Amino acid sequence: MPTPPATSSERASALALKGRPLRWGPAGLAILAACTALGLWLRLGDLAAEGFADDEVHKWLAANRYLAGDFGGDDLEHPMLMKSLIALVLLIGRRLHWAPEVVTRLPNAVGGAMAVIALAFLGRRLFGRIAGLFAAALGAFSVSWIGYQRIAKEDILLGLFVLLLCLCIAEAKASIDGGEHKRARRFELGGALALAAAMATKYYPYLPFIPVAAILWISRTDTAYRVTLKRWVQLALFSLLCWVCLNWMVLRPSTWIYMFNYIGRAKHGGRATHVTMQFMGRLYGQLFPGGWGRMPSWFYLVFLAVKQTPGAFLLCVGGLVWAIAKRYPSQRLVLAWMAVWFASHSIISGVKYARMFVPIFPAFFLLAGSAADWLIVWARARRSAVASGAMAGLLVAGSIVPELAASISHAPHFRLYISPLGGGDRYVTWYFPHCDYFDAGFREAMEYIAHHAERQAEVSSEIDWTARYYAERSGREDFLFTMLRPGEACGHGKVCYVVVQVGRLYEANRVAVEALSHRQPWHVVPIRGVEVVKVYRLNAAETPFPGSSQPPASE
């Protein structure tokens, strides 16, 4: 990958967050355009290859209600912005007969490509043009980042807005040091708007602490950048106003009642009943704030290590070590962002899902880009321009090319990649099966059941809303749907089809899954050679839970 000339002076001004960054130049713009276009193509390709996950069905139903003027219903534990974007896409998709899965995932896929551009500009601002382009290329082709940006979850758009927030903070600081006070105030307002958009995407109370921690830590260096208490209040009020405009449902008491009930684990479509999850072959608790047996704090460190190619991971580690050692203003911004995120998700919260890593992934791409830039500048200073070019080629071949190759080879099931450092793809069902499969294969299982099952049969699964949706889409409204729970599953005196998913083993269904594993499945759905969904047919008098009594079969 050809790169613009790297200079120590450019890197020094970027690290100090002073002055305006150099322009990309024709070569830089061409590289950025190519990365963005290819990244968009990877994100958009075959978006409907996987059926809806349980969470995605609720987004789809909410978007349809929005267009009908109903802003209530379920899924009120999430803000409005993402569902509003899906509703806008639905207006177009209806006319063009787009698949519901495509409509629901399209805003995130496009937002993921936009995040590549934001990543490039933030990288250029913090570490220089080479670092910005390198980080953008990693983000554009990252097999895991792509995979998780192709699902309809709020974390994807949240990542875009956090990137924009950090970019505004960096530009505001650099503008003040350059004497451009009006420009700095505009970027401060832009940061407040980005924060509001982030809060209108996901109810994460830690988000305001990112700009506070970053600005206060950067202000400890020799800089003229200070934010007065009055200015903090002004920005907070502006951000609050924008947040309410983007998420006005928060003003309704019914929203708060729903959220309090949800936090208390009231059953909203079964989603709040899954309080355990598999990780590295074990079941852990998914409870906030947690307790004994909760998900380990190193959950995301494992994700970082095994969901990137080895070269990209080593560059991330190198950039992190350099940032911790030097702590230049630009590095302090990234480190503050990471510290707030890890403290919130790894230490305080007991709830951990792989998709929550999406908003912090760009920080590691930035650190990898900074390490690559440092190595290229080092080669130029000690050897020659030829040596720096060779170093750039080596870094690209060792990190960016493998990520692109992994993305192409794993498409459209990008999330199923496991690094050779983690044992390779054969361990995909061991590390993060719940998150990586994200209910892939369930649609196909339900379609098979719909075409072959008896009338009035019972379907028992872990995602009853998704089961109901695909059964009705196949013209089967006669099914009875139950959750795979003792006293509920297969307890209605009917032929019962039990759907077992490799990613949905919980303490609540473990006995049934283990008992059924000794039987021959009625139907199996494989993905990349792994049997990810198994369907078992039970007669009217049978139960998946050994030892539990069943009512007599109905006539």
FIGURO-760530 format. One line per 4 residues: number of its first residue (from 1); their letters; for each residue z, y, x of C-alpha. Coordinates in Angstrom, 1 decimal. Each point is the difference from the previous one (the first is absolute). Example, Ala and Ser with C-alpha at 12.3 -4.5 7.8 and 13.67 -1.06 7.14 Angstrom:
2
1> AS> 7.8 -4.5 12.3  -0.7 3.4 1.4
end
This chain:
555
1> MPTP> 0.0 0.0 0.0  -1.1 3.3 1.7  2.7 2.6 -0.1  0.2 3.8 0.7
5> PATS> 1.2 0.9 3.5  3.7 -0.4 0.4  2.0 2.7 1.8  3.6 0.3 1.0
9> SERA> 0.2 3.5 -1.4  -1.2 -1.0 -3.4  2.7 -2.8 -0.1  2.7 2.4 1.2
13> SALA> -0.7 2.6 -2.7  -0.2 -2.7 -2.6  3.3 -1.6 1.1  1.7 3.5 -0.1
17> LKGR> -1.5 0.7 -3.4  -1.5 3.3 1.2  -3.3 1.7 -0.7  -2.8 -1.3 -2.1
21> PLRW> -1.5 -3.4 0.8  -3.4 -0.2 1.5  -2.9 -0.7 -2.3  -1.3 -3.5 -0.3
25> GPAG> -3.4 0.7 1.3  -3.2 -1.9 -1.1  1.1 -3.3 1.7  3.5 0.2 -1.5
29> LAIL> -1.3 0.8 -3.5  -2.5 -2.9 0.2  2.7 -2.4 1.0  2.3 1.2 -2.8
33> AACT> -2.7 -0.2 -2.6  -0.9 -3.5 1.1  3.6 -1.2 -0.1  0.6 1.5 -3.4
37> ALGL> -3.2 -1.4 -1.5  0.6 -3.5 1.3  3.6 0.2 -1.0  -1.0 1.0 -3.5
41> WLRL> -2.5 -2.9 -0.2  2.7 -2.5 1.1  2.4 1.4 -2.6  -2.4 0.1 -2.9
45> GDLA> -1.8 -3.3 0.6  0.6 -2.6 -2.8  3.1 1.7 -1.4  0.1 -2.4 -2.8
49> AEGF> 0.0 -3.1 2.2  3.7 -0.5 -0.8  1.4 0.1 -3.5  2.8 2.4 -1.1
53> ADDE> 3.4 -0.4 1.5  2.9 0.4 -2.4  0.6 3.6 1.1  -3.6 0.9 -0.4
57> VHKW> -0.3 -1.1 -3.6  2.7 2.5 -0.9  -2.1 2.8 1.7  -3.1 -1.1 -1.9
61> LAAN> 1.9 0.0 -3.3  1.6 3.3 0.7  -3.3 1.7 0.8  -1.5 -1.2 -3.3
65> RYLA> 3.1 1.4 -1.8  -0.5 3.3 1.8  -3.5 0.4 -1.4  1.4 -0.8 -3.4
69> GDFG> 2.5 2.8 0.3  3.0 -2.4 0.5  1.9 0.8 3.2  3.0 -2.3 -0.7
73> GDDL> 0.1 -3.7 0.0  0.9 -2.0 3.1  -0.4 0.8 3.7  2.0 3.3 -0.4
77> EHPM> 1.9 -0.9 3.2  -3.1 1.3 1.7  -1.2 3.7 -0.2  -3.2 1.0 -1.7
81> LMKS> -2.4 1.0 2.8  -1.6 -3.3 0.8  -0.2 -1.1 -3.6  -1.7 3.3 -0.9
85> LIAL> -2.6 -0.6 2.7  -0.7 -3.5 -1.3  -0.4 1.5 -3.5  -2.6 2.5 1.4
89> VLLI> -1.9 -2.8 1.7  0.2 -2.0 -3.2  -1.9 2.8 -1.8  -2.9 -0.7 2.3
93> GRRL> 0.4 -3.7 0.4  -0.2 -0.6 -3.8  -3.5 1.4 0.0  -1.1 -1.9 3.1
97> HWAP> 1.7 -3.3 -1.1  2.1 -0.2 3.1  2.4 -2.9 0.2  3.6 1.0 -0.9
101> EVVT> 1.1 -1.1 3.5  -2.4 2.4 1.6  1.0 2.9 -2.2  3.7 -0.6 0.7
105> RLPN> -0.4 -0.3 3.8  -2.7 2.6 0.6  2.3 3.0 0.4  2.0 -1.7 2.7
109> AVGG> -3.1 -1.3 1.8  -1.5 3.5 0.1  3.4 1.4 1.0  0.1 -2.4 2.8
113> AMAV> -3.2 1.3 1.4  1.2 3.6 -0.4  3.1 -1.0 2.0  -2.3 -1.0 2.9
117> IALA> -1.2 3.6 0.1  3.5 1.4 -0.3  1.1 -2.3 2.8  -2.7 1.3 2.2
121> FLGR> 0.9 3.6 -0.5  3.7 -0.6 0.4  -0.7 -2.0 3.2  -2.1 2.8 1.4
125> RLFG> 2.7 2.5 -0.8  2.8 -2.1 1.5  -1.6 -1.6 3.0  -3.6 1.2 0.5
129> RIAG> -3.5 -1.0 -1.2  -0.1 -3.4 1.7  3.3 -1.0 -1.5  -1.1 1.2 -3.4
133> LFAA> -3.3 -1.9 0.1  1.7 -3.1 1.4  2.7 0.1 -2.7  -2.6 0.5 -2.7
137> ALGA> -2.1 -2.9 1.3  3.1 -2.3 -0.1  0.9 1.2 -3.5  -3.6 -0.4 -1.2
141> FSVS> -0.3 -3.6 1.2  3.6 -1.3 -0.2  -0.2 -3.2 -1.8  3.5 0.2 -1.5
145> WIGY> -0.2 3.7 -0.9  -3.3 -0.6 -1.8  1.4 -3.0 -1.8  3.0 1.9 -1.4
149> QRIA> -2.1 3.1 -0.8  -2.1 -2.2 -2.4  2.9 -0.6 -2.4  1.1 2.2 -2.8
153> KEDI> 3.5 1.0 1.3  1.3 3.5 0.5  0.8 -0.5 3.7  -3.7 0.5 0.9
157> LLGL> -0.3 3.5 -1.4  3.5 0.8 1.3  -1.2 -0.7 3.5  -2.9 2.5 -0.4
161> FVLL> 2.3 2.8 -1.2  2.6 -0.7 2.8  -2.8 0.3 2.5  -1.0 3.4 -1.5
165> LCLC> 3.6 1.1 0.0  0.4 -0.8 3.7  -3.3 1.8 0.7  1.2 3.1 -1.8
169> IAEA> 3.3 0.0 2.0  -1.9 -0.3 3.3  -2.5 2.7 -0.8  2.8 2.4 -1.3
173> KASI> 1.9 -0.4 3.3  -3.1 0.5 2.1  -1.0 3.1 -2.0  3.4 1.6 0.5
177> DGGE> -0.1 -0.6 3.7  -3.5 1.6 0.0  1.2 3.1 -2.0  -2.0 -1.0 -3.1
181> HKRA> 2.9 0.4 -2.5  -2.2 0.2 -3.1  -1.7 -3.2 1.0  3.3 -1.6 0.5
185> RRFE> 1.3 1.0 -3.4  -3.2 -1.5 -1.6  0.6 -3.3 1.7  3.7 0.1 -1.0
189> LGGA> -1.1 0.3 -3.6  -2.5 -2.8 0.6  2.8 -2.2 1.3  2.1 0.8 -3.1
193> LALA> -2.9 -1.0 -2.2  -0.6 -3.2 2.0  3.7 -0.9 -0.4  -0.2 0.6 -3.8
197> AAMA> -3.1 -2.2 -0.2  1.9 -2.7 2.0  2.9 0.2 -2.4  -2.3 -0.1 -3.0
201> TKYY> -1.4 -3.3 1.4  3.3 -1.8 0.8  3.6 0.8 -0.8  1.3 -0.2 3.6
205> PYLP> 3.0 2.3 0.4  -0.3 -0.1 3.8  -3.4 1.8 0.1  1.4 3.6 0.2
209> FIPV> 1.9 -1.0 3.1  -3.2 -0.6 2.0  -0.9 3.7 0.2  3.6 1.1 0.4
213> AAIL> 0.7 -2.5 2.9  -3.3 0.7 1.7  0.2 3.8 -0.1  3.7 0.1 1.0
217> WISR> -0.6 -2.3 3.0  -3.1 1.8 1.1  1.8 3.3 -0.2  2.5 -1.2 2.6
221> TDTA> -2.8 0.3 2.6  -1.0 3.3 1.6  -2.0 1.3 -2.9  -0.2 3.0 -2.3
225> YRVT> -0.3 -2.2 -3.1  3.0 0.4 -2.3  0.2 -0.4 -3.7  2.7 2.2 -1.6
229> LKRW> 2.2 -1.1 -2.8  -1.8 2.4 -2.3  -3.3 -1.5 0.9  1.4 -3.5 -0.5
233> VQLA> 1.1 0.9 -3.6  -3.4 1.6 -0.7  -1.9 -3.1 1.1  2.3 -2.3 -1.8
237> LFSL> -0.4 1.8 -3.3  -3.8 0.1 0.5  -0.1 -3.7 0.7  2.3 -0.7 -3.0
241> LCWV> -2.3 2.0 -2.3  -3.1 -1.8 1.3  1.8 -3.4 -0.5  0.8 0.8 -3.6
245> CLNW> -3.6 1.0 -0.7  -1.3 -3.2 1.5  2.6 -2.2 -1.6  1.2 1.8 -3.1
249> MVLR> 1.1 -3.3 -1.6  3.1 0.4 2.1  1.2 2.7 -2.4  0.3 -2.5 -2.8
253> PSTW> 3.4 -1.7 -0.6  -1.7 -3.3 -0.9  -1.4 -0.2 3.6  3.5 0.2 1.5
257> IYMF> 1.4 -2.5 -2.5  -2.8 -2.4 0.9  0.6 0.4 3.8  3.8 -0.5 -0.3
261> NYIG> -0.6 -3.2 -2.0  -2.6 -1.1 2.6  2.4 0.6 2.9  2.6 -2.0 -2.0
265> RAKH> -2.6 -2.8 0.0  -0.9 0.0 -3.7  -2.9 -2.2 -0.6  -3.2 2.0 -0.1
269> GGRA> -2.7 -2.6 -0.1  1.9 -2.2 2.4  -0.5 2.3 2.9  3.7 0.8 0.4
273> THVT> 1.2 -3.5 0.0  -1.3 -1.0 3.5  3.0 0.6 2.2  -1.0 -2.3 2.9
277> MQFM> -3.1 -0.3 2.1  -1.4 -2.2 2.7  -0.1 1.2 3.6  -0.6 -2.2 3.0
281> GRLY> 0.6 -3.2 -2.0  3.3 1.1 -1.5  1.1 1.7 -3.3  1.8 3.3 0.4
285> GQLF> 1.5 2.4 -2.5  -2.0 3.0 -1.2  2.9 2.2 -1.2  0.8 3.7 0.5
289> PGGW> 2.0 0.9 2.0  0.3 -3.7 0.9  2.8 -2.2 1.3  0.4 -3.4 1.5
293> GRMP> -3.2 -2.0 0.1  -2.2 3.1 -0.5  -3.4 0.4 1.7  0.4 0.5 3.8
297> SWFY> -0.3 3.5 1.5  -2.6 -1.3 2.4  -2.4 -0.9 -2.9  -2.4 2.8 0.8
301> LVFL> 0.2 -0.5 3.8  -1.3 -3.5 -0.6  -2.7 1.4 -2.3  -1.1 2.5 2.7
305> AVKQ> -0.2 -2.8 2.6  -1.9 -2.6 -2.0  -2.3 2.0 -2.2  -1.9 1.8 2.8
309> TPGA> -2.2 -1.4 2.7  1.9 -0.4 3.3  -1.8 2.8 1.7  0.7 2.5 -2.7
313> FLLC> 3.7 -1.1 -0.1  0.4 0.4 3.7  -1.4 3.6 -0.1  2.3 0.8 -2.8
317> VGGL> 3.0 -1.2 2.0  -1.2 2.0 3.1  -0.4 3.2 -2.0  3.5 -0.5 -1.6
321> VWAI> 1.6 -0.5 3.4  -1.7 3.1 1.4  1.0 2.1 -3.0  3.6 -1.1 0.2
325> AKRY> 0.1 0.7 3.7  -1.6 3.5 -0.1  0.6 1.3 -3.5  -2.5 2.9 0.1
329> PSQR> -0.2 2.1 -3.2  -2.9 -2.0 -1.3  1.8 -3.3 0.7  3.1 1.3 -1.7
333> LVLA> -1.9 0.5 -3.2  -1.2 -3.6 0.0  3.4 -1.4 1.1  1.8 2.0 -2.7
337> WMAV> -2.4 -1.3 -2.6  0.6 -3.6 1.3  3.8 0.4 0.2  0.3 1.2 -3.6
341> WFAS> -2.2 -2.7 -1.3  1.6 -2.9 2.0  3.5 1.2 -0.9  -0.8 0.0 -3.7
345> HSII> -2.0 -3.2 -0.2  1.4 -2.2 2.8  3.7 1.0 0.1  1.1 1.5 -3.3
349> SGVK> -2.2 -1.8 -2.5  0.2 -3.7 -0.5  -3.4 -0.1 -1.8  -2.9 -0.6 2.3
353> YARM> -3.7 -0.6 -0.8  -2.8 0.0 2.5  -2.0 2.6 -2.0  2.8 2.5 0.7
357> FVPI> -1.1 0.0 3.6  -3.3 1.7 -0.9  1.3 3.6 0.2  1.5 -0.5 3.5
361> FPAF> -2.9 -2.0 1.4  -1.9 3.2 1.0  3.0 1.0 2.2  -0.7 -3.1 2.2
365> FLLA> -3.7 0.7 0.0  0.8 3.5 1.3  2.2 -1.4 2.7  -2.7 -2.5 1.0
369> GSAA> -2.5 2.9 0.2  2.4 2.0 2.2  0.4 -3.0 2.3  -3.8 -0.4 0.2
373> DWLI> -0.4 3.7 0.7  2.6 -0.1 2.8  -1.7 -3.0 1.6  -3.4 1.6 -0.1
377> VWAR> 1.3 3.3 1.5  1.9 -1.9 2.6  -3.2 -1.9 1.0  -1.9 3.3 0.2
381> ARRS> 2.6 1.7 2.2  0.4 -2.9 2.4  -3.4 -1.5 0.1  -3.0 1.7 -1.5
385> AVAS> -1.9 0.7 -3.2  -1.6 -3.4 0.3  3.5 -1.6 0.2  1.1 1.9 -3.1
389> GAMA> -3.1 -1.2 -1.8  0.7 -3.5 1.0  3.6 0.3 -1.1  -1.1 1.3 -3.4
393> GLLV> -2.4 -2.9 -0.4  2.7 -2.5 1.0  2.4 1.5 -2.6  -2.5 0.0 -2.7
397> AGSI> -1.0 -3.6 0.7  3.6 -1.1 0.2  1.3 1.6 -3.2  -2.5 1.6 -2.3
401> VPEL> -2.7 -2.6 0.2  2.4 -2.9 -0.7  1.3 1.8 -3.1  -3.5 0.5 -1.3
405> AASI> -0.8 -3.6 0.7  3.1 -1.2 -1.8  -0.9 2.2 -3.0  -3.5 -1.3 -0.3
409> SHAP> 1.1 -3.6 0.4  2.8 0.2 -2.5  -1.8 2.1 -2.7  0.7 0.2 -2.9
413> HFRL> 3.4 -1.6 0.6  1.0 2.4 2.8  3.7 -0.4 -0.5  -0.1 -3.7 1.1
417> YISP> -0.4 0.9 3.7  2.8 -1.1 2.3  -0.2 0.9 3.7  -0.2 -2.7 2.7
421> LGGG> 3.3 1.5 1.2  1.5 -1.3 -3.3  -1.7 -3.4 0.1  -3.3 0.9 -1.7
425> DRYV> -1.1 -0.3 -3.6  1.5 -3.4 -0.6  3.3 1.8 -0.3  -1.1 2.3 -2.8
429> TWYF> 2.1 -1.9 -2.5  3.1 0.2 2.2  0.3 3.7 0.8  -0.7 2.1 -3.1
433> PHCD> -1.5 -2.2 -2.6  1.2 2.1 -3.0  -1.5 3.2 1.4  -3.1 -1.4 1.8
437> YFDA> -1.3 -2.0 -2.9  1.1 2.5 -2.7  -0.9 -2.4 -2.8  -3.5 -0.8 1.4
441> GFRE> -1.4 -3.1 -1.7  2.1 0.5 -3.2  -2.9 1.4 -2.0  -2.1 -3.1 0.8
445> AMEY> 2.8 -2.3 -1.0  0.4 1.7 -3.3  -3.7 -0.1 -0.7  -0.1 -3.7 0.6
449> IAHH> 3.0 -0.5 -2.3  -1.7 2.1 -2.6  -3.1 -2.2 0.0  1.8 -3.3 0.1
453> AERQ> 3.4 0.2 -1.6  0.9 -1.1 -3.5  0.5 2.4 -2.9  3.5 1.5 -0.3
457> AEVS> 0.9 -1.2 3.5  2.8 1.6 2.0  -0.6 1.7 3.4  3.0 0.5 2.2
461> SEID> -0.3 2.1 3.1  1.7 2.8 2.0  -2.3 2.7 -1.2  -0.3 -0.3 -3.8
465> WTAR> -1.7 3.3 -0.6  -2.8 -0.8 2.4  -0.3 -3.5 -1.6  -0.2 1.5 -3.4
469> YYAE> -2.6 2.6 1.1  -2.4 -2.6 1.6  0.5 -2.5 -2.9  -0.9 2.7 -2.6
473> RSGR> -2.9 1.1 2.2  -1.3 -3.6 -0.2  0.4 0.0 -3.8  3.2 -2.0 -0.1
477> EDFL> 2.6 1.9 -2.1  1.6 -3.2 -1.2  2.0 -0.8 3.1  3.8 0.4 0.2
481> FTML> 1.1 1.6 3.2  3.4 -0.5 1.7  1.6 0.7 3.3  0.7 -2.9 2.4
485> RPGE> 3.7 0.0 -0.6  2.6 -2.6 -1.0  0.4 0.0 -3.8  -3.2 1.9 -0.5
489> ACGH> -2.9 -1.8 1.7  -1.7 -2.9 -2.0  2.8 0.1 -2.6  -2.0 0.5 -3.1
493> GKVC> -1.2 -3.6 -0.8  -3.6 0.6 1.1  -2.3 -1.2 2.7  1.0 2.3 2.9
497> YVVV> -2.1 1.2 2.9  2.2 1.1 2.9  -1.6 2.3 2.6  1.5 -0.1 3.4
501> QVGR> -1.1 2.6 2.6  0.6 -0.4 3.8  1.3 3.6 0.2  2.4 -0.2 -2.9
505> LYEA> 2.8 -2.3 0.9  3.3 1.4 -1.1  3.5 -1.3 -0.2  -0.4 0.1 -3.8
509> NRVA> -3.0 -2.4 0.0  0.7 -1.9 3.2  1.2 -3.2 -1.7  -3.1 -0.2 -2.2
513> VEAL> -2.4 0.7 2.8  1.6 -2.7 2.2  -0.1 -2.5 -2.9  -3.6 0.7 -0.9
517> SHRQ> -1.1 -0.3 3.7  0.4 -3.8 -0.3  -2.6 -0.1 -2.8  -3.8 0.2 0.1
521> PWHV> -1.2 3.5 -1.1  -2.2 0.2 -3.1  -2.0 2.7 1.7  0.0 1.8 3.4
525> VPIR> -1.3 3.3 1.1  -0.7 0.2 3.8  -0.6 3.1 2.1  -1.1 -0.3 3.6
529> GVEV> 0.9 -3.7 -0.1  3.6 0.6 -1.3  1.0 -1.2 -3.5  1.5 3.2 -1.1
533> VKVY> 0.3 -0.8 -3.8  0.8 -3.3 -1.5  0.1 -0.7 -3.7  2.0 -2.9 -1.4
537> RLNA> -0.5 -1.5 -3.5  3.2 -1.1 -1.7  0.2 -1.9 -3.2  2.0 1.5 -2.9
541> AETP> 3.2 -1.8 0.9  -0.1 0.8 3.7  1.8 2.7 1.9  -0.6 1.4 3.5
545> FPGS> 3.7 0.2 0.5  1.6 -3.4 0.5  3.2 -0.6 -1.9  -0.6 2.6 -2.7
549> SQPP> -0.4 -1.1 -3.6  -3.1 0.8 -2.1  -0.4 0.3 -3.7  -2.0 -2.6 -1.8
553> ASE> -3.7 0.5 -0.1  -1.3 1.9 -3.0  -2.4 -1.7 -2.3
end
